[in-house]
Amino acid sequence: MKSTAPPAPAGESVEIGALRKLVAMDPKDADGWDRLGKALFVAGNLSEASRCFEKSLDLKPNVVEVLANLGVVYKTQGRKEALEEVLAKLSALDPKTAEQLKAFVPAAKP
């Protein structure tokens, strides 16, 4: 089976490497893609984190936590149109989480 996970850059954490192997073994594991996205976000790899959250939602749509994670990435990246789409979905599924995402302020970049 061919891996759909992106190749690991040199110096990547053991956790991210393990999660990449997990999604490579089971590319239909929505939770695995979500966990990889979270780890990549923490590591500062926002573009790849967003792709992982998007993949998770492709496999398992309308998961509030994953939508919120994706919204945080979009907000941090300044992707306003994409964020508005996420907020619209979240508002229908979980208005409280949508309001929390609207109030979220990304950390200042160094």
C-alpha positions in Angstrom: 0.0 0.0 0.0 1.4 3.4 -1.0 1.6 6.0 1.8 -0.4 9.2 1.4 1.4 10.8 4.3 3.9 13.5 3.3 7.5 12.5 3.8 9.1 13.5 7.1 11.6 16.3 7.1 15.0 15.8 8.7 15.0 16.6 12.4 11.3 16.0 12.9 10.0 14.8 16.3 9.6 11.2 17.1 5.9 11.8 17.8 5.3 13.2 14.3 7.3 10.4 12.7 5.2 7.8 14.5 2.0 9.6 13.5 3.1 9.7 9.9 3.7 5.9 10.1 0.2 5.5 11.6 -1.6 7.3 8.8 0.7 5.6 6.2 -0.5 2.2 7.5 -4.1 3.3 7.6 -4.8 6.3 5.4 -8.5 6.1 6.2 -7.9 6.7 10.0 -9.6 10.1 10.5 -8.4 10.3 14.1 -4.8 9.6 13.1 -4.9 12.5 10.6 -6.3 14.7 13.3 -3.6 13.7 15.8 -0.9 14.3 13.1 -2.4 17.7 12.4 -2.3 18.7 16.1 1.3 17.6 16.4 2.3 19.5 13.2 0.5 22.6 14.5 2.4 22.5 17.7 5.6 22.1 15.7 4.7 25.2 13.7 4.0 23.5 10.4 0.7 25.2 9.8 0.3 24.4 6.1 0.7 20.7 6.6 -1.4 20.7 9.8 -4.3 22.2 7.8 -4.0 19.5 5.1 -4.1 16.8 7.8 -7.2 18.3 9.4 -8.8 18.7 5.9 -8.0 15.0 5.2 -9.5 14.0 8.6 -12.7 15.9 7.7 -12.8 14.3 4.3 -12.9 10.9 6.0 -15.2 11.9 8.8 -17.1 15.1 8.2 -18.6 17.4 10.8 -16.4 16.5 13.7 -16.6 19.6 15.9 -13.1 19.2 17.4 -11.4 18.8 14.0 -13.4 21.7 12.5 -12.3 23.8 15.5 -8.6 22.7 15.0 -8.8 23.6 11.3 -10.4 26.9 12.2 -7.5 27.7 14.6 -5.0 27.0 11.8 -6.9 29.1 9.3 -7.2 32.0 11.8 -3.5 31.7 12.6 -2.6 31.8 8.9 -5.0 34.7 8.2 -7.1 32.7 5.8 -10.3 34.6 6.3 -12.5 33.1 3.6 -11.6 29.5 4.7 -12.2 30.5 8.3 -15.6 31.8 7.5 -16.6 28.5 5.9 -15.4 26.6 9.0 -17.3 29.0 11.3 -20.5 28.5 9.3 -20.2 24.7 9.7 -19.4 25.0 13.4 -22.2 27.5 14.0 -24.7 24.9 12.7 -23.1 22.0 14.7 -21.9 23.7 17.9 -22.6 27.4 18.3 -20.6 27.7 21.5 -17.5 26.3 19.9 -18.0 28.6 16.9 -18.1 31.6 19.3 -15.0 30.4 21.1 -13.2 30.2 17.7 -14.3 33.7 16.8 -12.9 35.0 20.1 -9.6 33.1 19.7 -6.6 35.3 19.2 -3.5 33.6 17.7 -0.2 34.1 19.4 2.0 36.8 18.0 4.6 35.6 15.6 8.2 36.2 16.7 
